Amino acid sequence: LESMFERLLAGDRHAVRAAHPAILETSDPVRQTVVLGALAIWERHYHESIATLEPIAADRATPDPVTAYRANVLLGWAQLMAGAAVEQIRAPLDRAAAIGTSDSSVRRLAVLCEGQLAARSPSGAEPAAEVDALPADPARVPVEGTTSLAWRGVVRANSGHFAEAIADLDELIERMQKGLAEFSSGAFHAELARAHWYAGEWALARLNVRLALDLSGEFLHPIVAAIAPMTEIGDGDLAAADHALRRAHTQIDPAPWVAAVDLLFEQDVLRAHASGAPDPALHAAIADTVQALRAGQLRKYLIWGVHAALASLWAGEFADARTCVDLMGRTGIGWVNAVTDWLGGLLAEGQGDGKGALALLRTAAASAPGEIPLYAAHMHVDHARLAHLLGDRKSTRLNSSHITI
């Protein structure tokens, strides 16, 4: 059973599945349950894993503390990926922390769980303190801090620090290739692809999506499923993108892990934007979330806010669009101010203020950021379009000369 558990963590799912009859015949029901619960997680059957693990995770009489720790961390992870409420996820994580021992083989899942719960918190609490304590240079992060490095890379990508995110995730993947870290599901290759894509590095994005799909194998990781359509959208292959989006929704909708749901929503908005036919129906997926944001009940990352604002604008839900724009605020990230002006200009246009909209779009286009070229191009397009409608031919010609990505 111990060897089966380690083989699962090493990515050898086929060997464990092949040994399933033998696992069922073992005489240690607690360890047996942990192995079966872990197998269900890695085969993306999260509800099955929860049903398997809950009885032993909540049983304080479980004799072996390491096994009890594993059961509770794995249960918290399965609940996270199934879209459970924060308090449901928190309960087994708190039990695991109270056991007084840990297991490095699953501790990274506990760290990632804690980071994602912290990211949802309306209090502004940051992820684990050990993430803040990491050296600025990814190469100087000690091996034992690799999980925190992985989480920092994702946080940086979500908040629009693409160059820093790429540096963190490149270092993570180099460690994976050297065998110093085990993240074989392809999720972090997909996150690296996403950072490259937003930064305009299309070839590197395509390469890392292919690697992510290969590493994920037949049991596609939800993060990989959610991000994979991005390169096909960018290449203009909308039929292939639609196929990938349907596949992702089929997998993610029944087990709505918040991180995967948010990433998939990004792709839905990107797909609609790429087609030139914005879809007002996309707003329905985020209406409750925006209401909770307005009430201060949760928070969302910056890139999500850009896409939520666009979906709200397309639906004519201007109050929701304003909420998303205001939550982005003014930051030290160079491109955010330009994007805020751009979205503010589209909002003013939707509300009938042509003069105010043109002024904001002019400001946005004048500072259109090279670090996020897709939206820099959209700024010039929208400024040119509105300038043409309002008779400002000089601005129309100027913006047309800038539209290259």
C-alpha positions as a Python dict, from the first residue, in 0.01 Angstrom:
ca = {
    (1, 'L'): (0, 0, 0),
    (2, 'E'): (285, 238, 77),
    (3, 'S'): (444, 161, -259),
    (4, 'M'): (111, 209, -438),
    (5, 'F'): (69, 549, -272),
    (6, 'E'): (418, 658, -376),
    (7, 'R'): (362, 534, -731),
    (8, 'L'): (47, 744, -750),
    (9, 'L'): (237, 1054, -641),
    (10, 'A'): (504, 973, -900),
    (11, 'G'): (241, 969, -1174),
    (12, 'D'): (227, 593, -1232),
    (13, 'R'): (-154, 572, -1231),
    (14, 'H'): (-166, 271, -1464),
    (15, 'A'): (33, 50, -1226),
    (16, 'V'): (-197, 137, -938),
    (17, 'R'): (-509, 80, -1145),
    (18, 'A'): (-370, -255, -1260),
    (19, 'A'): (-308, -349, -896),
    (20, 'H'): (-660, -250, -790),
    (21, 'P'): (-777, -610, -716),
    (22, 'A'): (-472, -670, -497),
    (23, 'I'): (-527, -340, -316),
    (24, 'L'): (-880, -450, -227),
    (25, 'E'): (-745, -771, -72),
    (26, 'T'): (-504, -600, 167),
    (27, 'S'): (-562, -622, 542),
    (28, 'D'): (-503, -255, 629),
    (29, 'P'): (-838, -86, 555),
    (30, 'V'): (-723, 266, 650),
    (31, 'R'): (-419, 275, 421),
    (32, 'Q'): (-623, 97, 157),
    (33, 'T'): (-882, 374, 173),
    (34, 'V'): (-615, 645, 140),
    (35, 'V'): (-472, 478, -172),
    (36, 'L'): (-817, 440, -329),
    (37, 'G'): (-908, 799, -241),
    (38, 'A'): (-585, 925, -395),
    (39, 'L'): (-641, 717, -708),
    (40, 'A'): (-987, 869, -749),
    (41, 'I'): (-834, 1219, -725),
    (42, 'W'): (-574, 1148, -993),
    (43, 'E'): (-838, 1000, -1219),
    (44, 'R'): (-1042, 1322, -1168),
    (45, 'H'): (-1329, 1152, -980),
    (46, 'Y'): (-1341, 1408, -700),
    (47, 'H'): (-1682, 1326, -558),
    (48, 'E'): (-1588, 958, -539),
    (49, 'S'): (-1269, 1050, -356),
    (50, 'I'): (-1461, 1261, -105),
    (51, 'A'): (-1703, 977, -32),
    (52, 'T'): (-1408, 738, 9),
    (53, 'L'): (-1194, 957, 235),
    (54, 'E'): (-1451, 1132, 458),
    (55, 'P'): (-1516, 840, 700),
    (56, 'I'): (-1150, 786, 790),
    (57, 'A'): (-1048, 1153, 775),
    (58, 'A'): (-1304, 1248, 1039),
    (59, 'D'): (-1221, 945, 1257),
    (60, 'R'): (-985, 1065, 1529),
    (61, 'A'): (-915, 703, 1620),
    (62, 'T'): (-709, 647, 1303),
    (63, 'P'): (-397, 494, 1459),
    (64, 'D'): (-118, 612, 1230),
    (65, 'P'): (-78, 994, 1237),
    (66, 'V'): (93, 1008, 896),
    (67, 'T'): (-195, 815, 736),
    (68, 'A'): (-445, 1042, 913),
    (69, 'Y'): (-256, 1346, 784),
    (70, 'R'): (-262, 1212, 429),
    (71, 'A'): (-635, 1134, 448),
    (72, 'N'): (-725, 1483, 566),
    (73, 'V'): (-503, 1670, 319),
    (74, 'L'): (-627, 1459, 30),
    (75, 'L'): (-987, 1514, 140),
    (76, 'G'): (-932, 1891, 153),
    (77, 'W'): (-775, 1880, -194),
    (78, 'A'): (-1061, 1673, -338),
    (79, 'Q'): (-1316, 1912, -188),
    (80, 'L'): (-1128, 2210, -330),
    (81, 'M'): (-1130, 2057, -677),
    (82, 'A'): (-1497, 1959, -650),
    (83, 'G'): (-1594, 2320, -580),
    (84, 'A'): (-1683, 2283, -211),
    (85, 'A'): (-1737, 2583, 16),
    (86, 'V'): (-1440, 2729, 203),
    (87, 'E'): (-1556, 2599, 543),
    (88, 'Q'): (-1586, 2244, 407),
    (89, 'I'): (-1233, 2256, 269),
    (90, 'R'): (-1100, 2420, 584),
    (91, 'A'): (-1221, 2145, 822),
    (92, 'P'): (-991, 1860, 705),
    (93, 'L'): (-699, 2100, 657),
    (94, 'D'): (-738, 2215, 1018),
    (95, 'R'): (-754, 1854, 1134),
    (96, 'A'): (-437, 1776, 939),
    (97, 'A'): (-255, 2072, 1093),
    (98, 'A'): (-359, 1962, 1443),
    (99, 'I'): (-221, 1609, 1404),
    (100, 'G'): (129, 1727, 1490),
    (101, 'T'): (303, 1550, 1204),
    (102, 'S'): (307, 1583, 827),
    (103, 'D'): (414, 1403, 515),
    (104, 'S'): (622, 1583, 256),
    (105, 'S'): (464, 1376, -21),
    (106, 'V'): (127, 1551, 24),
    (107, 'R'): (229, 1865, 210),
    (108, 'R'): (251, 2057, -117),
    (109, 'L'): (-120, 1995, -166),
    (110, 'A'): (-188, 2146, 176),
    (111, 'V'): (21, 2452, 84),
    (112, 'L'): (-162, 2494, -247),
    (113, 'C'): (-499, 2453, -74),
    (114, 'E'): (-412, 2716, 184),
    (115, 'G'): (-293, 2953, -87),
    (116, 'Q'): (-614, 2920, -285),
    (117, 'L'): (-832, 2969, 21),
    (118, 'A'): (-631, 3278, 116),
    (119, 'A'): (-671, 3413, -237),
    (120, 'R'): (-1051, 3401, -197),
    (121, 'S'): (-1051, 3577, 138),
    (122, 'P'): (-1210, 3926, 139),
    (123, 'S'): (-979, 4025, 424),
    (124, 'G'): (-686, 4066, 190),
    (125, 'A'): (-489, 3796, 367),
    (126, 'E'): (-194, 3686, 161),
    (127, 'P'): (-100, 3326, 84),
    (128, 'A'): (121, 3134, 323),
    (129, 'A'): (383, 3348, 493),
    (130, 'E'): (656, 3125, 350),
    (131, 'V'): (564, 3253, 2),
    (132, 'D'): (637, 3611, 110),
    (133, 'A'): (968, 3498, 258),
    (134, 'L'): (1100, 3353, -69),
    (135, 'P'): (1409, 3513, -226),
    (136, 'A'): (1326, 3745, -515),
    (137, 'D'): (1551, 3544, -747),
    (138, 'P'): (1368, 3214, -823),
    (139, 'A'): (1698, 3028, -862),
    (140, 'R'): (1785, 3109, -499),
    (141, 'V'): (1466, 2955, -360),
    (142, 'P'): (1569, 2644, -164),
    (143, 'V'): (1445, 2308, -287),
    (144, 'E'): (1213, 2273, 12),
    (145, 'G'): (1046, 2600, -95),
    (146, 'T'): (959, 2473, -444),
    (147, 'T'): (587, 2438, -372),
    (148, 'S'): (574, 2798, -251),
    (149, 'L'): (767, 2903, -562),
    (150, 'A'): (504, 2731, -776),
    (151, 'W'): (225, 2913, -595),
    (152, 'R'): (405, 3248, -627),
    (153, 'G'): (434, 3197, -1001),
    (154, 'V'): (59, 3142, -1032),
    (155, 'V'): (-22, 3443, -812),
    (156, 'R'): (208, 3662, -1019),
    (157, 'A'): (46, 3546, -1344),
    (158, 'N'): (-302, 3615, -1206),
    (159, 'S'): (-201, 3963, -1096),
    (160, 'G'): (-44, 4054, -1429),
    (161, 'H'): (326, 4032, -1336),
    (162, 'F'): (393, 3817, -1639),
    (163, 'A'): (773, 3847, -1660),
    (164, 'E'): (810, 3758, -1292),
    (165, 'A'): (559, 3472, -1325),
    (166, 'I'): (749, 3330, -1621),
    (167, 'A'): (1075, 3343, -1424),
    (168, 'D'): (920, 3157, -1130),
    (169, 'L'): (750, 2893, -1344),
    (170, 'D'): (1057, 2843, -1565),
    (171, 'E'): (1260, 2769, -1251),
    (172, 'L'): (990, 2531, -1126),
    (173, 'I'): (986, 2338, -1452),
    (174, 'E'): (1366, 2321, -1462),
    (175, 'R'): (1352, 2159, -1117),
    (176, 'M'): (1091, 1916, -1240),
    (177, 'Q'): (1315, 1817, -1529),
    (178, 'K'): (1603, 1758, -1287),
    (179, 'G'): (1383, 1543, -1065),
    (180, 'L'): (1399, 1788, -774),
    (181, 'A'): (1023, 1844, -772),
    (182, 'E'): (722, 1640, -882),
    (183, 'F'): (441, 1828, -1051),
    (184, 'S'): (374, 1587, -1335),
    (185, 'S'): (10, 1668, -1407),
    (186, 'G'): (92, 1945, -1654),
    (187, 'A'): (-87, 2218, -1460),
    (188, 'F'): (218, 2439, -1417),
    (189, 'H'): (321, 2399, -1782),
    (190, 'A'): (-29, 2526, -1862),
    (191, 'E'): (10, 2819, -1622),
    (192, 'L'): (343, 2904, -1785),
    (193, 'A'): (178, 2886, -2128),
    (194, 'R'): (-89, 3131, -2010),
    (195, 'A'): (170, 3380, -1885),
    (196, 'H'): (361, 3357, -2215),
    (197, 'W'): (36, 3400, -2411),
    (198, 'Y'): (-66, 3719, -2235),
    (199, 'A'): (290, 3848, -2274),
    (200, 'G'): (262, 3796, -2650),
    (201, 'E'): (506, 3506, -2665),
    (202, 'W'): (282, 3289, -2878),
    (203, 'A'): (527, 3014, -2979),
    (204, 'L'): (631, 2950, -2619),
    (205, 'A'): (265, 2941, -2517),
    (206, 'R'): (189, 2676, -2781),
    (207, 'L'): (491, 2468, -2679),
    (208, 'N'): (395, 2465, -2312),
    (209, 'V'): (31, 2382, -2383),
    (210, 'R'): (145, 2078, -2584),
    (211, 'L'): (371, 1973, -2296),
    (212, 'A'): (88, 2024, -2047),
    (213, 'L'): (-148, 1804, -2250),
    (214, 'D'): (117, 1533, -2286),
    (215, 'L'): (195, 1533, -1913),
    (216, 'S'): (-171, 1531, -1817),
    (217, 'G'): (-234, 1219, -2025),
    (218, 'E'): (-573, 1054, -2042),
    (219, 'F'): (-686, 1207, -1710),
    (220, 'L'): (-669, 1571, -1810),
    (221, 'H'): (-590, 1807, -1524),
    (222, 'P'): (-870, 2068, -1486),
    (223, 'I'): (-622, 2357, -1510),
    (224, 'V'): (-482, 2211, -1831),
    (225, 'A'): (-833, 2161, -1971),
    (226, 'A'): (-923, 2522, -1886),
    (227, 'I'): (-612, 2684, -2036),
    (228, 'A'): (-557, 2462, -2342),
    (229, 'P'): (-811, 2643, -2570),
    (230, 'M'): (-610, 2966, -2536),
    (231, 'T'): (-356, 2893, -2808),
    (232, 'E'): (-622, 2786, -3058),
    (233, 'I'): (-816, 3105, -2985),
    (234, 'G'): (-500, 3307, -3044),
    (235, 'D'): (-428, 3121, -3368),
    (236, 'G'): (-779, 3193, -3495),
    (237, 'D'): (-871, 2824, -3513),
    (238, 'L'): (-1210, 2882, -3353),
    (239, 'A'): (-1354, 2542, -3448),
    (240, 'A'): (-1073, 2368, -3258),
    (241, 'A'): (-1109, 2618, -2974),
    (242, 'D'): (-1480, 2543, -2949),
    (243, 'H'): (-1409, 2171, -2932),
    (244, 'A'): (-1155, 2226, -2652),
    (245, 'L'): (-1394, 2456, -2466),
    (246, 'R'): (-1674, 2197, -2482),
    (247, 'R'): (-1436, 1933, -2351),
    (248, 'A'): (-1331, 2161, -2067),
    (249, 'H'): (-1688, 2248, -1969),
    (250, 'T'): (-1786, 1879, -1975),
    (251, 'Q'): (-1509, 1809, -1726),
    (252, 'I'): (-1519, 2120, -1506),
    (253, 'D'): (-1888, 2207, -1478),
    (254, 'P'): (-1976, 1897, -1268),
    (255, 'A'): (-1676, 1957, -1038),
    (256, 'P'): (-1647, 2337, -1026),
    (257, 'W'): (-1304, 2393, -874),
    (258, 'V'): (-1298, 2772, -843),
    (259, 'A'): (-951, 2811, -996),
    (260, 'A'): (-1046, 2606, -1302),
    (261, 'V'): (-1387, 2775, -1336),
    (262, 'D'): (-1225, 3119, -1334),
    (263, 'L'): (-965, 3018, -1593),
    (264, 'L'): (-1232, 2866, -1816),
    (265, 'F'): (-1439, 3184, -1792),
    (266, 'E'): (-1134, 3376, -1919),
    (267, 'Q'): (-1123, 3147, -2221),
    (268, 'D'): (-1494, 3188, -2292),
    (269, 'V'): (-1452, 3566, -2297),
    (270, 'L'): (-1137, 3546, -2511),
    (271, 'R'): (-1321, 3320, -2756),
    (272, 'A'): (-1613, 3561, -2786),
    (273, 'H'): (-1378, 3857, -2826),
    (274, 'A'): (-1177, 3678, -3095),
    (275, 'S'): (-1489, 3607, -3299),
    (276, 'G'): (-1591, 3972, -3307),
    (277, 'A'): (-1931, 3867, -3171),
    (278, 'P'): (-1931, 3940, -2797),
    (279, 'D'): (-2170, 3710, -2609),
    (280, 'P'): (-2402, 3882, -2357),
    (281, 'A'): (-2493, 3541, -2211),
    (282, 'L'): (-2147, 3504, -2056),
    (283, 'H'): (-2238, 3751, -1784),
    (284, 'A'): (-2480, 3505, -1623),
    (285, 'A'): (-2185, 3289, -1514),
    (286, 'I'): (-2039, 3570, -1302),
    (287, 'A'): (-2341, 3773, -1191),
    (288, 'D'): (-2350, 3625, -839),
    (289, 'T'): (-1973, 3653, -805),
    (290, 'V'): (-1973, 4023, -895),
    (291, 'Q'): (-2252, 4083, -644),
    (292, 'A'): (-2041, 3914, -376),
    (293, 'L'): (-1741, 4125, -478),
    (294, 'R'): (-1948, 4441, -447),
    (295, 'A'): (-2058, 4331, -99),
    (296, 'G'): (-1698, 4267, 5),
    (297, 'Q'): (-1759, 3896, 59),
    (298, 'L'): (-1473, 3770, -157),
    (299, 'R'): (-1205, 3886, -396),
    (300, 'K'): (-1083, 3788, -739),
    (301, 'Y'): (-756, 3823, -920),
    (302, 'L'): (-683, 4105, -1159),
    (303, 'I'): (-690, 3919, -1493),
    (304, 'W'): (-1030, 3772, -1404),
    (305, 'G'): (-1155, 4127, -1341),
    (306, 'V'): (-1061, 4236, -1694),
    (307, 'H'): (-1269, 3958, -1848),
    (308, 'A'): (-1557, 3998, -1602),
    (309, 'A'): (-1576, 4367, -1691),
    (310, 'L'): (-1593, 4283, -2063),
    (311, 'A'): (-1867, 4023, -2010),
    (312, 'S'): (-2065, 4274, -1803),
    (313, 'L'): (-2029, 4542, -2070),
    (314, 'W'): (-2149, 4305, -2342),
    (315, 'A'): (-2458, 4226, -2135),
    (316, 'G'): (-2531, 4594, -2067),
    (317, 'E'): (-2477, 4534, -1695),
    (318, 'F'): (-2296, 4861, -1639),
    (319, 'A'): (-2307, 4854, -1258),
    (320, 'D'): (-2130, 4518, -1262),
    (321, 'A'): (-1877, 4646, -1515),
    (322, 'R'): (-1808, 4946, -1292),
    (323, 'T'): (-1758, 4715, -993),
    (324, 'C'): (-1500, 4512, -1184),
    (325, 'V'): (-1318, 4821, -1313),
    (326, 'D'): (-1311, 4984, -969),
    (327, 'L'): (-1180, 4669, -805),
    (328, 'M'): (-886, 4669, -1046),
    (329, 'G'): (-790, 5012, -916),
    (330, 'R'): (-465, 5188, -985),
    (331, 'T'): (-164, 4972, -920),
    (332, 'G'): (208, 4971, -971),
    (333, 'I'): (166, 4732, -1263),
    (334, 'G'): (232, 4931, -1578),
    (335, 'W'): (-44, 4794, -1799),
    (336, 'V'): (-327, 4807, -1546),
    (337, 'N'): (-386, 5181, -1564),
    (338, 'A'): (-417, 5169, -1942),
    (339, 'V'): (-658, 4874, -1924),
    (340, 'T'): (-863, 5054, -1658),
    (341, 'D'): (-891, 5359, -1886),
    (342, 'W'): (-986, 5137, -2180),
    (343, 'L'): (-1260, 4957, -1990),
    (344, 'G'): (-1375, 5286, -1839),
    (345, 'G'): (-1401, 5428, -2192),
    (346, 'L'): (-1611, 5134, -2308),
    (347, 'L'): (-1832, 5179, -2003),
    (348, 'A'): (-1879, 5549, -2077),
    (349, 'E'): (-1961, 5464, -2439),
    (350, 'G'): (-2221, 5210, -2328),
    (351, 'Q'): (-2382, 5470, -2105),
    (352, 'G'): (-2401, 5722, -2389),
    (353, 'D'): (-2113, 5951, -2293),
    (354, 'G'): (-1929, 5964, -2626),
    (355, 'K'): (-1704, 6256, -2536),
    (356, 'G'): (-1597, 6104, -2205),
    (357, 'A'): (-1546, 5764, -2369),
    (358, 'L'): (-1324, 5910, -2642),
    (359, 'A'): (-1110, 6092, -2386),
    (360, 'L'): (-1054, 5773, -2184),
    (361, 'L'): (-985, 5561, -2492),
    (362, 'R'): (-741, 5824, -2619),
    (363, 'T'): (-555, 5809, -2287),
    (364, 'A'): (-553, 5431, -2293),
    (365, 'A'): (-426, 5411, -2651),
    (366, 'A'): (-154, 5665, -2580),
    (367, 'S'): (-13, 5440, -2308),
    (368, 'A'): (-111, 5103, -2460),
    (369, 'P'): (120, 4857, -2285),
    (370, 'G'): (361, 4636, -2474),
    (371, 'E'): (366, 4379, -2192),
    (372, 'I'): (8, 4270, -2273),
    (373, 'P'): (-11, 4318, -2651),
    (374, 'L'): (-352, 4158, -2709),
    (375, 'Y'): (-530, 4424, -2508),
    (376, 'A'): (-300, 4699, -2632),
    (377, 'A'): (-433, 4613, -2980),
    (378, 'H'): (-791, 4624, -2855),
    (379, 'M'): (-730, 4969, -2707),
    (380, 'H'): (-617, 5101, -3045),
    (381, 'V'): (-907, 4929, -3225),
    (382, 'D'): (-1169, 5071, -2990),
    (383, 'H'): (-1014, 5419, -2997),
    (384, 'A'): (-1003, 5412, -3377),
    (385, 'R'): (-1362, 5286, -3397),
    (386, 'L'): (-1503, 5551, -3165),
    (387, 'A'): (-1291, 5827, -3317),
    (388, 'H'): (-1430, 5732, -3658),
    (389, 'L'): (-1788, 5736, -3526),
    (390, 'L'): (-1735, 6078, -3371),
    (391, 'G'): (-1556, 6220, -3675),
    (392, 'D'): (-1202, 6238, -3531),
    (393, 'R'): (-1023, 6120, -3847),
    (394, 'K'): (-676, 6207, -3725),
    (395, 'S'): (-710, 5969, -3428),
    (396, 'T'): (-856, 5701, -3653),
    (397, 'R'): (-551, 5706, -3881),
    (398, 'L'): (-309, 5720, -3587),
    (399, 'N'): (-462, 5417, -3415),
    (400, 'S'): (-485, 5213, -3733),
    (401, 'S'): (-107, 5244, -3770),
    (402, 'H'): (-56, 5089, -3425),
    (403, 'I'): (-276, 4779, -3462),
    (404, 'T'): (-17, 4502, -3486),
    (405, 'I'): (17, 4201, -3257),
}
